Amino acid sequence: MAEYMRGNLRRIETNLGGGFPNDIEDRNKLRPGAPVTLLSRASGIEVRMNGQVLTARSHGVVSVKNLSSGLNVTGHLIGPGLVEVRP
């Protein structure tokens, strides 16, 4: 756990599990229009494509436009700029 002071505010960082340590902070950096990589896995095959954030919601849920197909999809933030979508 990292802890530091800035002015009168105290910030504590910790890993809450199920993601990477700064999950909440990184999700807040996903503004509409931000580029992300979409990842889809099935039967041992991974496909990655470019996407653009539409909205970032709670618990790492992200709505993204698939720039290859033009479809809007929903996935989970699994790393910085990496959104996993399920087929």
N, C-alpha and C positions, 0 to 999 in steps of 0.2 A: 504494500500500500504506500503510495507516495502522498506526501502532505506538504503544502507550502502556503505562505501568507502573501497576500497582495492587498495593501492598504488595510482596511478593517475586515476584509473578506477572507475567509479561510476555505481552502479547497482541498478536498480529499479525493484521491483517485483509487479505485479498486476494481478488480475484475469480479463482476456479478455472476459470471458463468454463462455459458451458452453463446459466447461471442468473443470478441477481442477486448482488451482492457478498456479502451476508450470508445466503446460501442455507442454510447449515448452522445458523446461529444461529436464523433464522426458522422452520426446520422444527422445531427443538426447542421453539419456543413453541406449536406446534400440539398441544395437549393433547386427549385424548379429550373430546368434547362441545363443542369450540370451533367457532364458526360459520365457514363458508367459502362462497365462491361457486364453483359448478361451471360450467365452460365446455366446451361441445362444439361442434365445427365440422365442417361437411360441405357440399360443393358451394357454397361461398361464403356459407353461412348460419351464424350464431352463435346458440347458445341458452345462456342463463345461468339457473341455478336455485340455490336455497339448499340448502346441505348442512351436515352436522355431522360433524366428524372422529371416526372410530372408532379408527384407529391411524396413526401417522406412522413410516415405515420409512426405511431408508437410501436414498441417491441421490434424495431428493425424492419417493419413492413414498408415496402417502397413500390409506388406505381411508376412504371417506366414505359416509354415509347420505344419499341424495337425499331431501330432505324433501318434495318434490312427489309422488314415486312410492312412497317407502318402500323402494326397492331399495338394496342396498349395492353400491357401485362402487369401482373402483380407478383412480387417476389420478396425474398428476405435478404437483407444486407448481411453478408458473411465475411466481409473484409473491406478494407478501404477501397471504395469505388467498385466493388464486386457484388453483384446482386444475383442470387440463385433463383431461377424459376423452375417449377416442376411441370413436366409434360402432362 
